[in-house]
Amino acid sequence: MNVQIDMGQIQRIETEMLHELNQVCSRHKIKYVIHAGSVLGAIRHKGPIPWDGDTDVLVALPDLKFLIECLRKELSDRFCVDFYDVNSSYSPLFPRIGLKNSSSDIVHVDLFPLVGIPDDPKAQIRFSKKSDRINFYYRFRYKKISRMENLPAKRLIGVLLKAAMSLVPKTFFWRIFQKHCGKYPYESANYVMNPCGHRGLKNIFAKEMFDRRIWVDYAHLKLPIPQNYDFYLKQYYKDYMSFPPKEIREKGLSEAAWISEADDRRFSQYGKSHEEVL
């Protein structure tokens, strides 16, 4: 039987995941930064964005495999690393920290790879567009028909594309993606990006952005973010200190997740109250 939890509980569980991730990275000297909306939350709210359940981390591609190995050995029995190698129905092209007995679709910490890209701006655009294409076609394998376009012609195209992508072995996508991500060695690259992001060229930064980190308050933790976070956040969000419209905040605050009774018992100290910032 599953138990429903609210946004406040989702965020408190994910913050505990970050706490354990931070401990493992500290023990093994693995460099990482929290990413995107998690950085915005740290700067604007000193913790998670109250209406956002996404928690994101960036790890250099050469360190990601080692991090996964360390996490699988050292995470508490509350958590696990969900990925294609242990879950045949797993859909993202990147790993996640999830709950031991529940789906990682909503309650998770995304572990995004940070990969090297070329110096030439036109080559960067080509690399970014190829990243988007691989992600788009791979995700179509798992896209629900109910979420496709309502227009009959577009829905038909979507159904046919989903059927076609389902015939392509998952391992084919992984080989293509891994080859793509390793094309420009991270160690010698001057520019880097998250190839699984949804922000196109906004994902591209000078590598030094992530070499220089500072530690900031995030709930009850101290977590690393890019030192030049103002430039980083403006590239993603422009006026990042402004709140989104109230309807977006209300929609986010109403989001919930279903987790197993076993996982719920592990976090029974988390009540259902949540401070709503509207």
N, C-alpha and C positions, 0 to 999 in steps of 0.2 A: 504494500500500500504506500502511496506517495502523500506527502504533506506539502501544502502551499506556503511559501515564504514571500515576504514583501521586499520592496527595494532596499529598505534599511538593512534587513537581514542579509540580502544578497551582498551588499557592499561590505558589511562587517566580516562576512566569510571570506570575501576576496581580499580584504585587508590582511586577514590572517594568512592567506596564501602568500601575499607579498612579504609578510614578516618571515615566513619560512624560506622563501626564495632568497631574501636578503641575507639570511644566516648562511645558507649554502654557498652563495656567491662570495661572501666574506671569508669563509673557511678556505675556499679553493682559489681565491684571488681572481674570480671571474668578473670582468667589467661589464656592467649593464647600466641602462637608464630606463626609468619609466618613460612612457611615450604618449604623444598626442593628448587626448582628453585627460589622461592621468596627470600629465604635467600641468595642464590647465587647471585641474582640480587642486593640485598642490599649491599653485600660485594664488588662485582666486578664492579657494575655499579651505585651504590647509588640510585637504583630504579629498575624498571622491566628490565629483560633481553630484549634488544631492539627487538629481533626476536622471543620472546616467549609470547604468550597470556595467559598462565596458571598462575593463582594466587591462592596460597594454604595457608591454615591456619590449625593449629592443636589446638584442644580443648580437655581437659580431658573428657572422657565419662560421668562422673557424672555431669559435668557442661553443657554438650551440649544441653540437653533438655531445661534447664533454659535459655541458650543463645538464642535458637530459639524463645522462648516465648518473651524474651525482644526485640529481633530484630523485630519481627512481630508487636510489639506495638510501637517501637520507630524509626524504619527506616523512612527516608523521603518518600514522595509519589513517588519518582523516582524508588525505589527499593522494592524488596520483598524477602522472603525466599521460594525458590522452593524446594519441597520435595514430597515424595509419598503420604502424607496425604492430600495434596491440589491439586495434579496433577496426574491424573490416568495414564498418559503416561510417567511419570518421570522414568528414568532408573537407575541412580546411587544409590548405597546403603548408600549414605551420602548426607546431605543437601547442598544447594548452595544459596548464595546471587545472585540474578539476576535482570534484568530489569523488571519493572512493567508490560509492555505490550508486551514483546518479549521473544523468546525462550532463555533459559539459557544454551543452548548447548555450545556456544562459549564464550559469554560475561558473566563472572561469577567470584565469589570467592568461591572456594571449602572449605567447613568446615569439615575437616577430624576428626574423633574421635581418641583419643589417649587412648588405652586400656591396662589394666594390663595383663601380661603374666607370666608364671612360671619361676623360677630360673634355673631349670635344662635345659642345652643346648639341649638335645634330645627332651624334651617336648616343648621347644621353636620352634624347627624345625617342630614338628607335628602341633603346633598351627598355624605357618606361612603357612604351606602347606594347612591346612584346610581353612584358610582365602582365599588363592588363589583359591581353588576349588569352594568355595561358590561364589566368585566374577566372576569366569570364567563361570560357568553355568548360573548364573543370567544374566550376560551381553549377553549371547547367545540369550536370549529372544528378544533382540533389535538389534542384529547384522544384517546389511544389506547383503543380498545375493550377491550383486555386489562386496562386500569387502571380500568375502570368497576366499579360494584357487582356482586357475584356473584349477588345475588338476581335471579331472572329478570325480575320486573316492573320493578325499578329499572334493570337493564341495558337492557331494552327502551326505557324512557323515555330513558335516556342515548343510545342509538343513534339514536332518533328526533330528539332535540334536536340531536345532532351533525349529522345529515343536514339538519335545518332551518337551522342556523346556517351550514352550508356553502353554502347557496343564497343567503345574504345577502352582497352584495359586500363585500370587505374595506374598500373605500373608504368605505362607509357607516359602519362602526364608527369609522374614523379621523375622519370629519367630526363624528360625535356626540361622540367623546372630546375632540377639540380644542376644540369649542365649549364642552363642559362644563368643561374645565380653564381656559379663558379667561373664564369668566363673571364672576369677581371679580378685577379687575386686581391683580397681585401687588404693585405699587408702593404701592397705597393700602390693602392688606389689613393687618389686625392679627393675623390667624391664618392659618396655612398648614398644608398636609398633603401627603403623597405619595399621589396618587390611584391608584397602582399597588401599594400595599402590601397586606398580608393581615392587618393588625391592627386594622381598623376604627377606632374612635374613639381608639385609642392612637396613631394616626398624626397626631393634631391637636396642634399646639403654637403658642404665641405666636411671631410672626415674629422677635421679638428673640432667641429661642433660637439662630437661625442667623446673626443679624447679629453676634453676639459669639462669636468663635472663639478657640481656643488651638491651639498646635501641639504635638503629642506624638510620642513615639517609636513607630514602626511598622516592625518589622524594621530595615532600614538607612536608613529614611526618616524625615523629619519631616512629619507630615500634619495637616490641620486637623480639629478636632472642635468641637461646641458647647462653649462655655466652661462652662456649667452641665451638664456631662455626667452628674453624679450624678442630677439630676432626670430628664434625658433617658433614661438607662438604666433607672432605676427604673420609669418609665412603661411602657417596653417589657418589661422582664424581672423587675421587683421585686427579688428578692435576686440581683443580677446577678453577684456574685463567687462564687456557688456553682456547682460543676460539674454538668452533667446526669448522669443514670445512666450507668454504665460501658458498658452495651450500646449506648447512643446514640453514645458516643464511639468505641467499637470499630467500629460500622457506618460512621461518617463516615471513620475512618482507612482503612477498606478500600475506599473509593470510588476509582474510577479513570476515566480518560478516554482516548479514542482520538484522536490527532492525526496529521496527515500526516507523511510522512518529511521533507518539506521543512521543516516547522515544528519537527520534532524535532531536525534538524541545527542549527537556529538556537539551540537551547537544550541542546546536547549537553553543556555544562559542568555541567548540573544532574543530579547522581547520583540514585539511587533511595532514598537513606537519608532518614529523616524521624524527628524526635524525637517519640515518642508520649507524650502526657501522659494517663495513665489514672489 
